[in-house]
């Protein structure tokens, strides 16, 4: 199998090629493809916490909102001062966008650290409740910050998100999460998942591993939020509510906990499914929910969690 960095380089080149011909792609398909990419980033990053480390977080939409708002704030309020009146060149816009994404991702990672340090000593349902509460606190805060649009949301965000940025960060997210988990250091995540008490007995600091997983996961959720905001061009607090977190968790569970390839496939499936059901719009969400119930009953271990489903890159 090719080395991971060669696969990453190939993926980045493919992203560049697809982006070059994106003008020839139907806008609807481009919209769906972008949505798939953002959901893949969210699902793969959450899988590091819920799947590989064995925790249960319900606050991923909160980290996504932090990244979305902070990245948008950089582009809207700081970007024009750097670009000038002529909006700058494509390279300058790309640099501003990259800086905005990194600011959003870093802010989300700091939020993950802030939540993770006091709460990740908890387990199971208690951790789920803490992360759920965090997500709701963040949503209410953004809803009341008038500087960022308040309840009406933040508008006028530049349309910087392109297929290249989305596909590039999909590749980077999968690369980093996979290499991290299968590294010598990353075995600590798997040990924490398998038996936390036994791991602590042999000297592993399981709390540290859980915090690292939480921070890395939150960083990529922030990146996904920044991509989302610069694609939709407007963001509101209601777009990052509890329902969004549940959607991401469903992708992880349906794909198979701790199975990166399965989670990617589940994110693609659950993004396409609502679109395929559009011809029967009045029954779309009913059928969508029913199919999820059937899938979870028939494949409780995950739809794509086969014997050889875990592919090491």
N, C-alpha and C positions, 0 to 999 in steps of 0.2 A: 504494500500500500504506500502511496506517495507520502512524504513527510508533511506534517500539519502546516508548516509555514508555506510550503509549495501549494497546498490546497487553498490556503488563504489568499496567496498571490493570484492564483487562477480565478478565485471567486471575485476578487477586486477588479481584475481585468474584464471579467464577464459583466460585472456591474457597470463598468465604464462603457463597454460596448452596447449594452442594452439601453443605457441612458442616452447614448449618442443617437439611437434610432427611436427614441421615445416620442418624437413629434409625429411619427407615422403610426403610433398605437392609438386606438380609439380611446378618448378620454374616460369613458366608463370603465373599460378594462384597466386603464392606468390607475384609476381610483381604487378599484378592487385590489389590484396588485400591491398598491401602497398600503392599503389596509391590512393585507395579509402580512407584509413585511413588518409592520409595526407590531402586530399581534404576535408574530414569531419572536421578536425581541422580548416582548413582555413575558411570553410563556416560557421561553428558554431561561431567562433570568430568574423567574419565580421558581422554576424547577430546581435551581441550585439550592434554594431554601427548603421548599416543600418536598422535593423528590430526593435529592442527594443527601441533604443534611437531616431530613426527617422531622422538620418543624412544620408548623401550620400557620402561615401568614394570610391575613385577609385585608392587608393594608396596601397592596401593590398599587392600586389606583391613586392612593395618597402620594406615593413617591412619584408616580407619573405626573400628577398635577404640579408638584413642586418643580420638576424639570420643565414642564410645559410653560408655566408662568414665568420662571426665572429666565429661561431661554428667550421667550417672547419679549420680556422686559429689556433684555440686552439688545435685541434686534430693533425694537421700536424706539427706545429712548437713547441708547448709546450708539447703535449702528449708524444713524444718519450723520452724527458728528464726525465719524471716521470716513464715511463714504462721500460726504459733501453733497452739493445740490444736484450733481449729475448722476447720483446713485452709484457711482464708482464702476469699475470694471467687473467682469465676471469673477476674476481671481479675488478681488477685494471683497465682493459679496460672499464668495466661498469662505474666505478667512473669517469674516464676521459671523457667518453661520456656524462654522466650526467652533469658534470661540463661544458663541451662544449655547451650543449643544454641550460643550464641556463645562460651562458655568452651570447649566441646568442639571447635568449629570452629577457634578460635584456637590451642588446644593442638596440634591436628592440623597447622595451618599452620606452627607453630614446629617441629614434628617434620619437616615437609617441608623447611623451611629448613635444619634441622640435617643432614638426609640430603643435600639438594640441593647445598649449597655444596661439600662435598668430592667428591661422586660425579658431578655432572653435567658434569664435564670429560671423563668417560668416554663412550663411544658404544656403541650396538648391544648385543651380547650381554653386554658387561662391565657396562653400566648395568643391564640386566635382572637380572643376578646380584646386584648390590649391593642393588637394591630388594627382591629376593626375600629376601636375607639380613636386611634391615631388618624386613620383615614377620614373619619367624620370631623375630627377637630380641624384638620388641614382644610377640608372643604368649607367649613364654616368661616375659618379665618380668611380665605380668599374671597368668600362671599361678602365680607365686610370691609375689605381693603379697597377703598375708592380709587386709590392710585392705580390699581390694576383692574379697574372696571367694575368692581363690586359684583352685585348680583347679576348685572347685565353682561358681564364678561369683558374680556379684553379683545378689542377689534383692531383692524388695520395692521395685522401681522404680515410681514413680507412673505411672499410665496417662494421661499428658498428650498423647500423640500423637493428633491428630484429622485427618480429611480436609482441614480447612482448612490446618493446618500443613504437611502433606505436599504438597498441591497448590500452596500458596503458595511453598514452597521449590523445587519443580519449576520453577515459572514464573520465580523469581528466578535460579536456576542457568542456565536456558536463556538468559534475558535478558542476564545478565552475560557469559557465555562468548561468546555471539553478538556482542554489542556490542564486547567486547574484541577479538575476532579481526578484526572488520571495521572497527575504528578505525584511525586513522593509526599509532598506536603498535603495534597488533596486527599490522600488516603484517610486523613483525619476526619474529613467530612463524612466519608462512608462509615468509618468506625463509630462516629457519633450517631449516625442513623441506625446502625445495626444494634448497638448496645451501649448506651451512654454511660451506664454505671461501670461496665467492664472497661470502657475506654478511660474513664477517670481513674480506675484502679491501677492501670498500667502507666499512668502519668500524663495522659493527654488532657489539655485544658479545653474541655468541650465548649465552655462558654465562649472562649476566644474563637474557636472554629465557627460557632453559630453567628457571632458578631461579624466575622470576616465575610461569611456567606451572605448575611443580611446587607452589609454595606455594598458588596459587589453587585448583588441583585438590585438594590435600590439605585445604584449608579446607572445601570442599563435601563431601568424603568424611567429614570429621568431623561435619558437620551431618547427613548421612545416617545416620551411626552413632548420633548422639543421638536421631534420630527412631526408628530401629530399636529401641534400648534401651527407650525409653518406650512402645513399642508392644508388644513381646514381654514386657516387665516383668521379664525376667531375661536376663542375658548371660553367656556363658562364653567362655574363650579359644579353644576349638575352633570357635566360630562364625565366627572371623575368620582361618581358616587359609589355606594356599596355594590350596586349592580355590576359596575365595570370590574370591580375586584373579583366578583363571583365568576364573571365570564372568563377571566384569566385563569382562575383556579380550576374551572371545568376543563379548560384546554390541557392543563397539566395532568389532571386525573384521567381524562379520556385518553391522552397519549401514552400514559403509563408512567407512574412516578419514577424518577431516576432514569428515564430513557429519552435522551436528547432527540434522537431521530423521530421517535414516536410523538413527542411533544410538538415538534415542528409540523408533522403531518396533521396532528389534531388541530393546530392553530389554522392551518390552511383549510381543513375541512369545515371547521366551525365559523370561519369567515365567509366561505363560499355558500354554506348551507342557507343562510337567510336570503342571499341573492338568488339562489336557484328557486326559492319558494315565493319570489315576488309575484309571479302570475296569479297566485291565490293569496293575495295580500291580506284578506280578511281572516284567513286561517293560518297565516304564516307562523306567528309566534306559538300558536297552539300546537301545530305540527312539529315545530322546532323543539319545543319542550317535550313533547311526547317521544320524539326520536331520541332525545338525550336520555330519557328514562329507560327506554328499551335498550339502548346501547350500554348503559351502566348496569342494567340487570343481566344482560347477556355477556358482557365483558367487564366484570368488576375489577379485574387486574389491569385494565386499560385496553383500548381498542387495538393499539399497535404494539403492545408489549408481548412480542413473541419470544420464543426461546433464544433466537439469535438476533433479537431486535436491538440489543445494545451494541452499537457500533463504536469502536474506539478509533478516534481520528489521530 
